[in-house]
């Protein structure tokens, strides 16, 4: 995962260059995955199979409010978490 980039439109964060952020998988459930894609401006991926998005794309922690996490370390997202920060 050395070269993983954040999939949010316009975000330049990359796991290889900066370890200050967590990188979260997109949801594996189709409806939630589509919500996340729309929320992060990736309408270009709406026709991509969800399995491929889950395997190959991540979104960095910059795009999630602190209340979206289930632990103080901010490593685990709540089931209802949605990327909302840009």
N, C-alpha and C positions, 0 to 999 in steps of 0.2 A: 504494500500500500504506500510505498515511498513517494509516488508522484500524484497522489490523490488530490484533485482540485475540488473546491466547493462548486456545486452545480447551480447555485443561485445566480440568476442573470446579473452580470456585472461584478460579481464578487471575485476578487483576485487571490483569496486565501488558498494556500496550498500546503498540504501536510508535509511535504518534503522540505519546505522553506521555513515553516513556522509550527512549532509544537505547542503553542499557547492555546489552541482551540481543540475542541472535540469535533469529530466528524461522524455524523449520524447517517445511517442508512435510511433510504426512503422506506415507507411502510410497504409491506408485502401484500396488503389487502388493496385491491384495485381502486375502490372508491377513495380511500385515504390517500393513496399514492397520487391520484389525479388531483385531489385537493392541494397537496403539497406542491405538485408541479405548477399548478395555477398560482399558488401563493408566492412562489419564488420566481415567477415570470418565465417558466420554461414550457411555454405552449408548444414549442417545437418538438417536445418529447411526448406529447399526448398520445401519439399513435405507436409509441415504442412499447413492446411487451413489458408488463409490470415486472416479470422475473428478471429481465435485463436491467431495468432501472434499479431494482433492489440489489442486484449483484454488482453493478458498475458505477453507480452514482452515489455521492454523499453530499450532505449539506452541513456547513460548519455551525458551531455553537453561537456565532455572532448573531444569527438570525432567530434565536429563541429567547424569549423573556425568561428571567430567572424563575418565575412561577411555573414554568413549563417543565421543570425538573423535579424528580422524586427524591433526590438526595442532595445534601449540602455541597458535595463536590461537583455537582452539575455534570454528572456523567451519564445519568439515566433519565431519559425523557418519560414523562407521563404518557399513558396511552392516548389521551386526547390532545397531546402537544401539536402545535401548528407553528410553522415558521411565520413570524409576523414583523420582524425587525429588518430594516434595510438601511 
